Amino acid sequence: MASDDIDIVPITGDMIRLGQFLKFANIADSGAAAGDLIQGGDVKVDGEVETRRGRQLAKGMLIEVQLPGTTLAAKVG
């Protein structure tokens, strides 16, 4: 994935939970939708599949979400 395809999503604190980040980055419409993506194994954090909705993310981490027909990527900023 080219670096120009990756959105940098600024956060206000030092850390954010994965489920919150997916909503904040407009990747998931709701907490339930974020949970479904995470539990379905469709979310990677720094290249590793992550199934914990409460996983703490720090600035600089890369989040990839596999959706039908595309992969969305965002970096915690």
mmCIF file of the N, C-alpha and C atoms, coordinates in Angstrom:
data_MODEL
# 
_entry.id   MODEL 
# 
loop_
_atom_site.group_PDB 
_atom_site.id 
_atom_site.type_symbol 
_atom_site.label_atom_id 
_atom_site.label_alt_id 
_atom_site.label_comp_id 
_atom_site.label_asym_id 
_atom_site.label_entity_id 
_atom_site.label_seq_id 
_atom_site.pdbx_PDB_ins_code 
_atom_site.Cartn_x 
_atom_site.Cartn_y 
_atom_site.Cartn_z 
_atom_site.occupancy 
_atom_site.B_iso_or_equiv 
_atom_site.pdbx_formal_charge 
_atom_site.auth_seq_id 
_atom_site.auth_comp_id 
_atom_site.auth_asym_id 
_atom_site.auth_atom_id 
_atom_site.pdbx_PDB_model_num 
ATOM 1   N N  . MET A 1 1  ? 0.855   -1.174  0.000  1.00 0.00 ? 1  MET A N  1 
ATOM 2   C CA . MET A 1 1  ? 0.000   0.000   0.000  1.00 0.00 ? 1  MET A CA 1 
ATOM 3   C C  . MET A 1 1  ? 0.896   1.230   0.000  1.00 0.00 ? 1  MET A C  1 
ATOM 4   N N  . ALA A 1 2  ? 0.649   2.128   -0.937 1.00 0.00 ? 2  ALA A N  1 
ATOM 5   C CA . ALA A 1 2  ? 1.448   3.344   -1.055 1.00 0.00 ? 2  ALA A CA 1 
ATOM 6   C C  . ALA A 1 2  ? 1.172   4.275   0.112  1.00 0.00 ? 2  ALA A C  1 
ATOM 7   N N  . SER A 1 3  ? 2.209   4.971   0.546  1.00 0.00 ? 3  SER A N  1 
ATOM 8   C CA . SER A 1 3  ? 2.043   5.847   1.703  1.00 0.00 ? 3  SER A CA 1 
ATOM 9   C C  . SER A 1 3  ? 1.081   6.990   1.435  1.00 0.00 ? 3  SER A C  1 
ATOM 10  N N  . ASP A 1 4  ? 0.882   7.375   0.155  1.00 0.00 ? 4  ASP A N  1 
ATOM 11  C CA . ASP A 1 4  ? -0.063  8.455   -0.133 1.00 0.00 ? 4  ASP A CA 1 
ATOM 12  C C  . ASP A 1 4  ? -1.512  7.988   -0.079 1.00 0.00 ? 4  ASP A C  1 
ATOM 13  N N  . ASP A 1 5  ? -1.732  6.678   0.085  1.00 0.00 ? 5  ASP A N  1 
ATOM 14  C CA . ASP A 1 5  ? -3.078  6.126   0.248  1.00 0.00 ? 5  ASP A CA 1 
ATOM 15  C C  . ASP A 1 5  ? -3.480  6.034   1.715  1.00 0.00 ? 5  ASP A C  1 
ATOM 16  N N  . ILE A 1 6  ? -2.606  6.449   2.606  1.00 0.00 ? 6  ILE A N  1 
ATOM 17  C CA . ILE A 1 6  ? -2.837  6.299   4.039  1.00 0.00 ? 6  ILE A CA 1 
ATOM 18  C C  . ILE A 1 6  ? -3.219  7.646   4.644  1.00 0.00 ? 6  ILE A C  1 
ATOM 19  N N  . ASP A 1 7  ? -4.398  7.687   5.255  1.00 0.00 ? 7  ASP A N  1 
ATOM 20  C CA . ASP A 1 7  ? -4.835  8.893   5.954  1.00 0.00 ? 7  ASP A CA 1 
ATOM 21  C C  . ASP A 1 7  ? -4.175  8.943   7.326  1.00 0.00 ? 7  ASP A C  1 
ATOM 22  N N  . ILE A 1 8  ? -3.719  10.112  7.723  1.00 0.00 ? 8  ILE A N  1 
ATOM 23  C CA . ILE A 1 8  ? -3.222  10.313  9.081  1.00 0.00 ? 8  ILE A CA 1 
ATOM 24  C C  . ILE A 1 8  ? -4.347  10.968  9.869  1.00 0.00 ? 8  ILE A C  1 
ATOM 25  N N  . VAL A 1 9  ? -4.793  10.277  10.908 1.00 0.00 ? 9  VAL A N  1 
ATOM 26  C CA . VAL A 1 9  ? -5.930  10.738  11.703 1.00 0.00 ? 9  VAL A CA 1 
ATOM 27  C C  . VAL A 1 9  ? -5.404  11.267  13.034 1.00 0.00 ? 9  VAL A C  1 
ATOM 28  N N  . PRO A 1 10 ? -5.433  12.598  13.229 1.00 0.00 ? 10 PRO A N  1 
ATOM 29  C CA . PRO A 1 10 ? -4.928  13.151  14.481 1.00 0.00 ? 10 PRO A CA 1 
ATOM 30  C C  . PRO A 1 10 ? -5.826  12.804  15.667 1.00 0.00 ? 10 PRO A C  1 
ATOM 31  N N  . ILE A 1 11 ? -5.197  12.502  16.795 1.00 0.00 ? 11 ILE A N  1 
ATOM 32  C CA . ILE A 1 11 ? -5.946  12.253  18.028 1.00 0.00 ? 11 ILE A CA 1 
ATOM 33  C C  . ILE A 1 11 ? -5.524  13.305  19.044 1.00 0.00 ? 11 ILE A C  1 
ATOM 34  N N  . THR A 1 12 ? -6.375  13.525  20.051 1.00 0.00 ? 12 THR A N  1 
ATOM 35  C CA . THR A 1 12 ? -6.102  14.593  21.014 1.00 0.00 ? 12 THR A CA 1 
ATOM 36  C C  . THR A 1 12 ? -5.160  14.163  22.130 1.00 0.00 ? 12 THR A C  1 
ATOM 37  N N  . GLY A 1 13 ? -5.211  12.909  22.535 1.00 0.00 ? 13 GLY A N  1 
ATOM 38  C CA . GLY A 1 13 ? -4.337  12.432  23.603 1.00 0.00 ? 13 GLY A CA 1 
ATOM 39  C C  . GLY A 1 13 ? -3.182  11.631  23.041 1.00 0.00 ? 13 GLY A C  1 
ATOM 40  N N  . ASP A 1 14 ? -2.503  10.903  23.928 1.00 0.00 ? 14 ASP A N  1 
ATOM 41  C CA . ASP A 1 14 ? -1.383  10.069  23.500 1.00 0.00 ? 14 ASP A CA 1 
ATOM 42  C C  . ASP A 1 14 ? -1.838  8.702   23.008 1.00 0.00 ? 14 ASP A C  1 
ATOM 43  N N  . MET A 1 15 ? -2.997  8.236   23.485 1.00 0.00 ? 15 MET A N  1 
ATOM 44  C CA . MET A 1 15 ? -3.485  6.895   23.162 1.00 0.00 ? 15 MET A CA 1 
ATOM 45  C C  . MET A 1 15 ? -4.970  6.955   22.815 1.00 0.00 ? 15 MET A C  1 
ATOM 46  N N  . ILE A 1 16 ? -5.427  5.936   22.057 1.00 0.00 ? 16 ILE A N  1 
ATOM 47  C CA . ILE A 1 16 ? -6.840  5.782   21.738 1.00 0.00 ? 16 ILE A CA 1 
ATOM 48  C C  . ILE A 1 16 ? -7.105  4.289   21.576 1.00 0.00 ? 16 ILE A C  1 
ATOM 49  N N  . ARG A 1 17 ? -8.300  3.846   21.935 1.00 0.00 ? 17 ARG A N  1 
ATOM 50  C CA . ARG A 1 17 ? -8.657  2.433   21.776 1.00 0.00 ? 17 ARG A CA 1 
ATOM 51  C C  . ARG A 1 17 ? -9.011  2.157   20.313 1.00 0.00 ? 17 ARG A C  1 
ATOM 52  N N  . LEU A 1 18 ? -8.758  0.934   19.880 1.00 0.00 ? 18 LEU A N  1 
ATOM 53  C CA . LEU A 1 18 ? -8.966  0.555   18.488 1.00 0.00 ? 18 LEU A CA 1 
ATOM 54  C C  . LEU A 1 18 ? -10.393 0.813   18.029 1.00 0.00 ? 18 LEU A C  1 
ATOM 55  N N  . GLY A 1 19 ? -11.387 0.390   18.808 1.00 0.00 ? 19 GLY A N  1 
ATOM 56  C CA . GLY A 1 19 ? -12.784 0.606   18.425 1.00 0.00 ? 19 GLY A CA 1 
ATOM 57  C C  . GLY A 1 19 ? -13.111 2.079   18.270 1.00 0.00 ? 19 GLY A C  1 
ATOM 58  N N  . GLN A 1 20 ? -12.601 2.893   19.188 1.00 0.00 ? 20 GLN A N  1 
ATOM 59  C CA . GLN A 1 20 ? -12.825 4.342   19.113 1.00 0.00 ? 20 GLN A CA 1 
ATOM 60  C C  . GLN A 1 20 ? -12.154 4.928   17.876 1.00 0.00 ? 20 GLN A C  1 
ATOM 61  N N  . PHE A 1 21 ? -10.954 4.452   17.584 1.00 0.00 ? 21 PHE A N  1 
ATOM 62  C CA . PHE A 1 21 ? -10.226 4.974   16.429 1.00 0.00 ? 21 PHE A CA 1 
ATOM 63  C C  . PHE A 1 21 ? -10.966 4.677   15.128 1.00 0.00 ? 21 PHE A C  1 
ATOM 64  N N  . LEU A 1 22 ? -11.509 3.472   14.996 1.00 0.00 ? 22 LEU A N  1 
ATOM 65  C CA . LEU A 1 22 ? -12.235 3.123   13.768 1.00 0.00 ? 22 LEU A CA 1 
ATOM 66  C C  . LEU A 1 22 ? -13.430 4.040   13.562 1.00 0.00 ? 22 LEU A C  1 
ATOM 67  N N  . LYS A 1 23 ? -14.114 4.401   14.638 1.00 0.00 ? 23 LYS A N  1 
ATOM 68  C CA . LYS A 1 23 ? -15.228 5.358   14.531 1.00 0.00 ? 23 LYS A CA 1 
ATOM 69  C C  . LYS A 1 23 ? -14.705 6.755   14.227 1.00 0.00 ? 23 LYS A C  1 
ATOM 70  N N  . PHE A 1 24 ? -13.682 7.184   14.928 1.00 0.00 ? 24 PHE A N  1 
ATOM 71  C CA . PHE A 1 24 ? -13.116 8.524   14.777 1.00 0.00 ? 24 PHE A CA 1 
ATOM 72  C C  . PHE A 1 24 ? -12.577 8.747   13.360 1.00 0.00 ? 24 PHE A C  1 
ATOM 73  N N  . ALA A 1 25 ? -12.014 7.689   12.761 1.00 0.00 ? 25 ALA A N  1 
ATOM 74  C CA . ALA A 1 25 ? -11.451 7.768   11.411 1.00 0.00 ? 25 ALA A CA 1 
ATOM 75  C C  . ALA A 1 25 ? -12.515 7.566   10.332 1.00 0.00 ? 25 ALA A C  1 
ATOM 76  N N  . ASN A 1 26 ? -13.776 7.412   10.739 1.00 0.00 ? 26 ASN A N  1 
ATOM 77  C CA . ASN A 1 26 ? -14.899 7.181   9.824  1.00 0.00 ? 26 ASN A CA 1 
ATOM 78  C C  . ASN A 1 26 ? -14.752 5.890   9.018  1.00 0.00 ? 26 ASN A C  1 
ATOM 79  N N  . ILE A 1 27 ? -14.096 4.904   9.602  1.00 0.00 ? 27 ILE A N  1 
ATOM 80  C CA . ILE A 1 27 ? -14.000 3.585   8.981  1.00 0.00 ? 27 ILE A CA 1 
ATOM 81  C C  . ILE A 1 27 ? -15.200 2.747   9.389  1.00 0.00 ? 27 ILE A C  1 
ATOM 82  N N  . ALA A 1 28 ? -15.674 2.936   10.616 1.00 0.00 ? 28 ALA A N  1 
ATOM 83  C CA . ALA A 1 28 ? -16.865 2.246   11.120 1.00 0.00 ? 28 ALA A CA 1 
ATOM 84  C C  . ALA A 1 28 ? -17.910 3.292   11.493 1.00 0.00 ? 28 ALA A C  1 
ATOM 85  N N  . ASP A 1 29 ? -19.174 2.989   11.198 1.00 0.00 ? 29 ASP A N  1 
ATOM 86  C CA . ASP A 1 29 ? -20.273 3.913   11.485 1.00 0.00 ? 29 ASP A CA 1 
ATOM 87  C C  . ASP A 1 29 ? -20.655 3.955   12.961 1.00 0.00 ? 29 ASP A C  1 
ATOM 88  N N  . SER A 1 30 ? -20.370 2.863   13.683 1.00 0.00 ? 30 SER A N  1 
ATOM 89  C CA . SER A 1 30 ? -20.793 2.772   15.079 1.00 0.00 ? 30 SER A CA 1 
ATOM 90  C C  . SER A 1 30 ? -19.832 1.867   15.838 1.00 0.00 ? 30 SER A C  1 
ATOM 91  N N  . GLY A 1 31 ? -19.997 1.853   17.148 1.00 0.00 ? 31 GLY A N  1 
ATOM 92  C CA . GLY A 1 31 ? -19.204 0.951   17.964 1.00 0.00 ? 31 GLY A CA 1 
ATOM 93  C C  . GLY A 1 31 ? -19.477 -0.506  17.633 1.00 0.00 ? 31 GLY A C  1 
ATOM 94  N N  . ALA A 1 32 ? -20.742 -0.814  17.340 1.00 0.00 ? 32 ALA A N  1 
ATOM 95  C CA . ALA A 1 32 ? -21.105 -2.186  16.978 1.00 0.00 ? 32 ALA A CA 1 
ATOM 96  C C  . ALA A 1 32 ? -20.440 -2.593  15.665 1.00 0.00 ? 32 ALA A C  1 
ATOM 97  N N  . ALA A 1 33 ? -20.427 -1.677  14.694 1.00 0.00 ? 33 ALA A N  1 
ATOM 98  C CA . ALA A 1 33 ? -19.792 -1.960  13.404 1.00 0.00 ? 33 ALA A CA 1 
ATOM 99  C C  . ALA A 1 33 ? -18.286 -2.142  13.582 1.00 0.00 ? 33 ALA A C  1 
ATOM 100 N N  . ALA A 1 34 ? -17.677 -1.317  14.438 1.00 0.00 ? 34 ALA A N  1 
ATOM 101 C CA . ALA A 1 34 ? -16.248 -1.452  14.720 1.00 0.00 ? 34 ALA A CA 1 
ATOM 102 C C  . ALA A 1 34 ? -15.967 -2.814  15.349 1.00 0.00 ? 34 ALA A C  1 
ATOM 103 N N  . GLY A 1 35 ? -16.798 -3.200  16.310 1.00 0.00 ? 35 GLY A N  1 
ATOM 104 C CA . GLY A 1 35 ? -16.643 -4.498  16.958 1.00 0.00 ? 35 GLY A CA 1 
ATOM 105 C C  . GLY A 1 35 ? -16.758 -5.650  15.981 1.00 0.00 ? 35 GLY A C  1 
ATOM 106 N N  . ASP A 1 36 ? -17.697 -5.550  15.045 1.00 0.00 ? 36 ASP A N  1 
ATOM 107 C CA . ASP A 1 36 ? -17.869 -6.600  14.033 1.00 0.00 ? 36 ASP A CA 1 
ATOM 108 C C  . ASP A 1 36 ? -16.623 -6.736  13.160 1.00 0.00 ? 36 ASP A C  1 
ATOM 109 N N  . LEU A 1 37 ? -16.062 -5.607  12.733 1.00 0.00 ? 37 LEU A N  1 
ATOM 110 C CA . LEU A 1 37 ? -14.850 -5.641  11.911 1.00 0.00 ? 37 LEU A CA 1 
ATOM 111 C C  . LEU A 1 37 ? -13.691 -6.270  12.678 1.00 0.00 ? 37 LEU A C  1 
ATOM 112 N N  . ILE A 1 38 ? -13.543 -5.858  13.932 1.00 0.00 ? 38 ILE A N  1 
ATOM 113 C CA . ILE A 1 38 ? -12.436 -6.347  14.751 1.00 0.00 ? 38 ILE A CA 1 
ATOM 114 C C  . ILE A 1 38 ? -12.598 -7.836  15.031 1.00 0.00 ? 38 ILE A C  1 
ATOM 115 N N  . GLN A 1 39 ? -13.773 -8.251  15.482 1.00 0.00 ? 39 GLN A N  1 
ATOM 116 C CA . GLN A 1 39 ? -14.008 -9.658  15.812 1.00 0.00 ? 39 GLN A CA 1 
ATOM 117 C C  . GLN A 1 39 ? -13.959 -10.553 14.580 1.00 0.00 ? 39 GLN A C  1 
ATOM 118 N N  . GLY A 1 40 ? -14.258 -9.980  13.409 1.00 0.00 ? 40 GLY A N  1 
ATOM 119 C CA . GLY A 1 40 ? -14.219 -10.745 12.166 1.00 0.00 ? 40 GLY A CA 1 
ATOM 120 C C  . GLY A 1 40 ? -12.815 -10.965 11.631 1.00 0.00 ? 40 GLY A C  1 
ATOM 121 N N  . GLY A 1 41 ? -11.812 -10.398 12.297 1.00 0.00 ? 41 GLY A N  1 
ATOM 122 C CA . GLY A 1 41 ? -10.434 -10.567 11.850 1.00 0.00 ? 41 GLY A CA 1 
ATOM 123 C C  . GLY A 1 41 ? -10.068 -9.691  10.664 1.00 0.00 ? 41 GLY A C  1 
ATOM 124 N N  . ASP A 1 42 ? -10.858 -8.645  10.431 1.00 0.00 ? 42 ASP A N  1 
ATOM 125 C CA . ASP A 1 42 ? -10.649 -7.773  9.278  1.00 0.00 ? 42 ASP A CA 1 
ATOM 126 C C  . ASP A 1 42 ? -9.753  -6.581  9.574  1.00 0.00 ? 42 ASP A C  1 
ATOM 127 N N  . VAL A 1 43 ? -9.233  -6.470  10.795 1.00 0.00 ? 43 VAL A N  1 
ATOM 128 C CA . VAL A 1 43 ? -8.448  -5.302  11.193 1.00 0.00 ? 43 VAL A CA 1 
ATOM 129 C C  . VAL A 1 43 ? -7.029  -5.736  11.557 1.00 0.00 ? 43 VAL A C  1 
ATOM 130 N N  . LYS A 1 44 ? -6.058  -5.013  10.994 1.00 0.00 ? 44 LYS A N  1 
ATOM 131 C CA . LYS A 1 44 ? -4.652  -5.242  11.328 1.00 0.00 ? 44 LYS A CA 1 
ATOM 132 C C  . LYS A 1 44 ? -4.088  -3.985  11.976 1.00 0.00 ? 44 LYS A C  1 
ATOM 133 N N  . VAL A 1 45 ? -3.261  -4.193  12.982 1.00 0.00 ? 45 VAL A N  1 
ATOM 134 C CA . VAL A 1 45 ? -2.530  -3.105  13.629 1.00 0.00 ? 45 VAL A CA 1 
ATOM 135 C C  . VAL A 1 45 ? -1.050  -3.380  13.388 1.00 0.00 ? 45 VAL A C  1 
ATOM 136 N N  . ASP A 1 46 ? -0.397  -2.470  12.696 1.00 0.00 ? 46 ASP A N  1 
ATOM 137 C CA . ASP A 1 46 ? 1.017   -2.632  12.333 1.00 0.00 ? 46 ASP A CA 1 
ATOM 138 C C  . ASP A 1 46 ? 1.277   -4.001  11.707 1.00 0.00 ? 46 ASP A C  1 
ATOM 139 N N  . GLY A 1 47 ? 0.370   -4.431  10.815 1.00 0.00 ? 47 GLY A N  1 
ATOM 140 C CA . GLY A 1 47 ? 0.556   -5.655  10.051 1.00 0.00 ? 47 GLY A CA 1 
ATOM 141 C C  . GLY A 1 47 ? 0.088   -6.931  10.711 1.00 0.00 ? 47 GLY A C  1 
ATOM 142 N N  . GLU A 1 48 ? -0.379  -6.866  11.954 1.00 0.00 ? 48 GLU A N  1 
ATOM 143 C CA . GLU A 1 48 ? -0.832  -8.050  12.691 1.00 0.00 ? 48 GLU A CA 1 
ATOM 144 C C  . GLU A 1 48 ? -2.334  -7.977  12.929 1.00 0.00 ? 48 GLU A C  1 
ATOM 145 N N  . VAL A 1 49 ? -3.048  -9.080  12.667 1.00 0.00 ? 49 VAL A N  1 
ATOM 146 C CA . VAL A 1 49 ? -4.487  -9.117  12.918 1.00 0.00 ? 49 VAL A CA 1 
ATOM 147 C C  . VAL A 1 49 ? -4.737  -8.858  14.396 1.00 0.00 ? 49 VAL A C  1 
ATOM 148 N N  . GLU A 1 50 ? -5.678  -7.970  14.677 1.00 0.00 ? 50 GLU A N  1 
ATOM 149 C CA . GLU A 1 50 ? -6.012  -7.605  16.062 1.00 0.00 ? 50 GLU A CA 1 
ATOM 150 C C  . GLU A 1 50 ? -7.493  -7.858  16.300 1.00 0.00 ? 50 GLU A C  1 
ATOM 151 N N  . THR A 1 51 ? -7.813  -8.619  17.337 1.00 0.00 ? 51 THR A N  1 
ATOM 152 C CA . THR A 1 51 ? -9.208  -8.939  17.647 1.00 0.00 ? 51 THR A CA 1 
ATOM 153 C C  . THR A 1 51 ? -9.668  -8.328  18.963 1.00 0.00 ? 51 THR A C  1 
ATOM 154 N N  . ARG A 1 52 ? -8.848  -7.475  19.567 1.00 0.00 ? 52 ARG A N  1 
ATOM 155 C CA . ARG A 1 52 ? -9.223  -6.825  20.825 1.00 0.00 ? 52 ARG A CA 1 
ATOM 156 C C  . ARG A 1 52 ? -9.694  -5.399  20.542 1.00 0.00 ? 52 ARG A C  1 
ATOM 157 N N  . ARG A 1 53 ? -10.966 -5.163  20.775 1.00 0.00 ? 53 ARG A N  1 
ATOM 158 C CA . ARG A 1 53 ? -11.543 -3.842  20.530 1.00 0.00 ? 53 ARG A CA 1 
ATOM 159 C C  . ARG A 1 53 ? -10.905 -2.763  21.400 1.00 0.00 ? 53 ARG A C  1 
ATOM 160 N N  . GLY A 1 54 ? -10.474 -3.129  22.592 1.00 0.00 ? 54 GLY A N  1 
ATOM 161 C CA . GLY A 1 54 ? -9.894  -2.182  23.527 1.00 0.00 ? 54 GLY A CA 1 
ATOM 162 C C  . GLY A 1 54 ? -8.393  -1.999  23.378 1.00 0.00 ? 54 GLY A C  1 
ATOM 163 N N  . ARG A 1 55 ? -7.804  -2.584  22.348 1.00 0.00 ? 55 ARG A N  1 
ATOM 164 C CA . ARG A 1 55 ? -6.357  -2.450  22.116 1.00 0.00 ? 55 ARG A CA 1 
ATOM 165 C C  . ARG A 1 55 ? -5.976  -0.972  22.092 1.00 0.00 ? 55 ARG A C  1 
ATOM 166 N N  . GLN A 1 56 ? -4.979  -0.614  22.876 1.00 0.00 ? 56 GLN A N  1 
ATOM 167 C CA . GLN A 1 56 ? -4.519  0.769   22.938 1.00 0.00 ? 56 GLN A CA 1 
ATOM 168 C C  . GLN A 1 56 ? -3.617  1.063   21.741 1.00 0.00 ? 56 GLN A C  1 
ATOM 169 N N  . LEU A 1 57 ? -3.907  2.145   21.062 1.00 0.00 ? 57 LEU A N  1 
ATOM 170 C CA . LEU A 1 57 ? -3.110  2.572   19.917 1.00 0.00 ? 57 LEU A CA 1 
ATOM 171 C C  . LEU A 1 57 ? -2.353  3.839   20.278 1.00 0.00 ? 57 LEU A C  1 
ATOM 172 N N  . ALA A 1 58 ? -1.126  3.919   19.826 1.00 0.00 ? 58 ALA A N  1 
ATOM 173 C CA . ALA A 1 58 ? -0.301  5.108   20.033 1.00 0.00 ? 58 ALA A CA 1 
ATOM 174 C C  . ALA A 1 58 ? -0.064  5.787   18.691 1.00 0.00 ? 58 ALA A C  1 
ATOM 175 N N  . LYS A 1 59 ? 0.346   7.027   18.747 1.00 0.00 ? 59 LYS A N  1 
ATOM 176 C CA . LYS A 1 59 ? 0.630   7.777   17.529 1.00 0.00 ? 59 LYS A CA 1 
ATOM 177 C C  . LYS A 1 59 ? 1.690   7.049   16.709 1.00 0.00 ? 59 LYS A C  1 
ATOM 178 N N  . GLY A 1 60 ? 1.475   7.022   15.395 1.00 0.00 ? 60 GLY A N  1 
ATOM 179 C CA . GLY A 1 60 ? 2.402   6.362   14.481 1.00 0.00 ? 60 GLY A CA 1 
ATOM 180 C C  . GLY A 1 60 ? 1.998   4.954   14.096 1.00 0.00 ? 60 GLY A C  1 
ATOM 181 N N  . MET A 1 61 ? 1.030   4.357   14.807 1.00 0.00 ? 61 MET A N  1 
ATOM 182 C CA . MET A 1 61 ? 0.597   3.001   14.475 1.00 0.00 ? 61 MET A CA 1 
ATOM 183 C C  . MET A 1 61 ? -0.249  3.015   13.208 1.00 0.00 ? 61 MET A C  1 
ATOM 184 N N  . LEU A 1 62 ? -0.078  1.966   12.382 1.00 0.00 ? 62 LEU A N  1 
ATOM 185 C CA . LEU A 1 62 ? -0.809  1.827   11.125 1.00 0.00 ? 62 LEU A CA 1 
ATOM 186 C C  . LEU A 1 62 ? -1.958  0.844   11.303 1.00 0.00 ? 62 LEU A C  1 
ATOM 187 N N  . ILE A 1 63 ? -3.163  1.273   10.932 1.00 0.00 ? 63 ILE A N  1 
ATOM 188 C CA . ILE A 1 63 ? -4.361  0.445   11.028 1.00 0.00 ? 63 ILE A CA 1 
ATOM 189 C C  . ILE A 1 63 ? -4.839  0.154   9.612  1.00 0.00 ? 63 ILE A C  1 
ATOM 190 N N  . GLU A 1 64 ? -5.049  -1.124  9.298  1.00 0.00 ? 64 GLU A N  1 
ATOM 191 C CA . GLU A 1 64 ? -5.573  -1.527  7.996  1.00 0.00 ? 64 GLU A CA 1 
ATOM 192 C C  . GLU A 1 64 ? -6.860  -2.310  8.218  1.00 0.00 ? 64 GLU A C  1 
ATOM 193 N N  . VAL A 1 65 ? -7.867  -2.008  7.408  1.00 0.00 ? 65 VAL A N  1 
ATOM 194 C CA . VAL A 1 65 ? -9.160  -2.674  7.530  1.00 0.00 ? 65 VAL A CA 1 
ATOM 195 C C  . VAL A 1 65 ? -9.539  -3.239  6.171  1.00 0.00 ? 65 VAL A C  1 
ATOM 196 N N  . GLN A 1 66 ? -9.746  -4.556  6.129  1.00 0.00 ? 66 GLN A N  1 
ATOM 197 C CA . GLN A 1 66 ? -10.134 -5.233  4.897  1.00 0.00 ? 66 GLN A CA 1 
ATOM 198 C C  . GLN A 1 66 ? -11.650 -5.181  4.766  1.00 0.00 ? 66 GLN A C  1 
ATOM 199 N N  . LEU A 1 67 ? -12.114 -4.534  3.712  1.00 0.00 ? 67 LEU A N  1 
ATOM 200 C CA . LEU A 1 67 ? -13.536 -4.461  3.394  1.00 0.00 ? 67 LEU A CA 1 
ATOM 201 C C  . LEU A 1 67 ? -13.749 -5.151  2.057  1.00 0.00 ? 67 LEU A C  1 
ATOM 202 N N  . PRO A 1 68 ? -14.969 -5.543  1.731  1.00 0.00 ? 68 PRO A N  1 
ATOM 203 C CA . PRO A 1 68 ? -15.203 -6.184  0.436  1.00 0.00 ? 68 PRO A CA 1 
ATOM 204 C C  . PRO A 1 68 ? -14.703 -5.300  -0.715 1.00 0.00 ? 68 PRO A C  1 
ATOM 205 N N  . GLY A 1 69 ? -13.726 -5.799  -1.449 1.00 0.00 ? 69 GLY A N  1 
ATOM 206 C CA . GLY A 1 69 ? -13.224 -5.099  -2.622 1.00 0.00 ? 69 GLY A CA 1 
ATOM 207 C C  . GLY A 1 69 ? -12.166 -4.049  -2.372 1.00 0.00 ? 69 GLY A C  1 
ATOM 208 N N  . THR A 1 70 ? -11.817 -3.773  -1.122 1.00 0.00 ? 70 THR A N  1 
ATOM 209 C CA . THR A 1 70 ? -10.826 -2.728  -0.848 1.00 0.00 ? 70 THR A CA 1 
ATOM 210 C C  . THR A 1 70 ? -10.220 -2.893  0.541  1.00 0.00 ? 70 THR A C  1 
ATOM 211 N N  . THR A 1 71 ? -9.099  -2.245  0.740  1.00 0.00 ? 71 THR A N  1 
ATOM 212 C CA . THR A 1 71 ? -8.477  -2.160  2.061  1.00 0.00 ? 71 THR A CA 1 
ATOM 213 C C  . THR A 1 71 ? -8.313  -0.691  2.404  1.00 0.00 ? 71 THR A C  1 
ATOM 214 N N  . LEU A 1 72 ? -8.806  -0.294  3.564  1.00 0.00 ? 72 LEU A N  1 
ATOM 215 C CA . LEU A 1 72 ? -8.639  1.076   4.040  1.00 0.00 ? 72 LEU A CA 1 
ATOM 216 C C  . LEU A 1 72 ? -7.478  1.105   5.016  1.00 0.00 ? 72 LEU A C  1 
ATOM 217 N N  . ALA A 1 73 ? -6.715  2.183   4.975  1.00 0.00 ? 73 ALA A N  1 
ATOM 218 C CA . ALA A 1 73 ? -5.585  2.314   5.891  1.00 0.00 ? 73 ALA A CA 1 
ATOM 219 C C  . ALA A 1 73 ? -5.588  3.702   6.504  1.00 0.00 ? 73 ALA A C  1 
ATOM 220 N N  . ALA A 1 74 ? -5.228  3.752   7.776  1.00 0.00 ? 74 ALA A N  1 
ATOM 221 C CA . ALA A 1 74 ? -5.122  5.027   8.483  1.00 0.00 ? 74 ALA A CA 1 
ATOM 222 C C  . ALA A 1 74 ? -4.012  4.902   9.510  1.00 0.00 ? 74 ALA A C  1 
ATOM 223 N N  . LYS A 1 75 ? -3.323  5.996   9.718  1.00 0.00 ? 75 LYS A N  1 
ATOM 224 C CA . LYS A 1 75 ? -2.253  6.034   10.710 1.00 0.00 ? 75 LYS A CA 1 
ATOM 225 C C  . LYS A 1 75 ? -2.698  6.939   11.851 1.00 0.00 ? 75 LYS A C  1 
ATOM 226 N N  . VAL A 1 76 ? -2.438  6.486   13.074 1.00 0.00 ? 76 VAL A N  1 
ATOM 227 C CA . VAL A 1 76 ? -2.759  7.286   14.249 1.00 0.00 ? 76 VAL A CA 1 
ATOM 228 C C  . VAL A 1 76 ? -1.786  8.465   14.275 1.00 0.00 ? 76 VAL A C  1 
ATOM 229 N N  . GLY A 1 77 ? -2.347  9.690   14.301 1.00 0.00 ? 77 GLY A N  1 
ATOM 230 C CA . GLY A 1 77 ? -1.493  10.871  14.209 1.00 0.00 ? 77 GLY A CA 1 
ATOM 231 C C  . GLY A 1 77 ? -1.519  11.726  15.441 1.00 0.00 ? 77 GLY A C  1 
# 
